[in-house]
Amino acid sequence: MDTDARLDITVRSIGLGACMALGISIACPYSVLMLHNAGLTSDYIAAGAMMLFLVLVGLFNPLLKLVHRGWAFTSAELIVVFVMMVVASAVPTWGLVTNLLHILTRPFYYATPENNWAELIQPLIPSWLAPRGPEVARYFYEGLPAGLGIPWADWLLPLAAWGSAMLAVFLLMVTTMVILRRSWVEQERLIFPLTQLPLEVLRGSDACVVPPLFRSGLMWIGFAVPFFLQVLRGLHHYFFFVPEIRTYFDPIPLFRGSVFLIVFVNFAIIGLSYFLHLHIAFSVWFFHLLGRFQTGALNLVGYQVKGHNEALTGSSVALSHQGMGAMLVLVIAILWTARGHLRHVARAAFGRIEAPGDADEILSYRAAVWLWLGCAVYFLAWLWLSGVPVLAAVVFCGGAFVIFLAMA
């Protein structure tokens, strides 16, 4: 993107972004739940948003320039569209909705006389937290009978309750970024690799019909390799006679087969690693290997930490606790590094001074801090009203805040 371009929020950019977000919200659940294909919104890469953005910048916008130059979107407008698509990618499928809806109905659909959930679990669920109609859960899993509409009367209150909680969480995220942005961008000079590709795609796009990146033969060679392999994989899934070129290999057993090292070629990760600093890219695979070796060594000596290990947290309970401890230290380091800036923010929020850079943010520091506090109190109260003890709610919110900052 040109260095002198600034964010230009226009009505048509908001309209196009809303249409793209709606398309993602429809296409991605259909792809995952109906076709059982790749989840285009299931991770932080936001592949669905990036794919639509490339088509928009490389095909649709150049056609608009050829028809009428004034109809084409500027690079600043396209950034608005891209941001809206990325934000929308956090809502469908595994980001929120797919997990939420089946969790709300599961205690009722899977209740049987054997597990006694009707007496043990259902009384603990407030009436406003989940739909409790006798047939709602069955309709959700098995489909509606012919001629019967969606039972919105049973869903409206739970969806409104959860929607308000999610709105509070999203506002917490936004205000946290407002408070810390200046420290991260101007003091620590973080590069935010997920933003580098759209910026490179848009670089110089306002001055020519086709952006320079799309006129690079080297780019098209790099694009063709993973595209061809993924097309073969998709065709092989539907037509067995189409050959598949495997990009993953048999797991390598380590420590007498107690742990396995999984090796595969992921082009999305390769592309993302290109935008990382070398020491960051090194640490990703180094600490992954270190974690595997540590788990194997603990398995050999028979040492275990009690508890339940989630699939996405680590290779063992011990590694999960160790990873959370590392994130705690990282967040403490983040806040300590930004202590000077945070003092200015606190003075602007609770005093009458104007902090440096306050006018450059989407919200003033005073508004961001008070909105952050209001959303935090609301979400804690929401958890308490849903049946979570106050101490557990505080610990949960603190842990979620640590994970969020560490991941960001």
Summary of the structure (lengths in Angstrom):
residues: 408
radius of gyration: 24.5
end to end distance: 23.2
largest distance: 72.1
contacts: 1079
relative contact order: 0.08
helix: 67%
strand: 2%
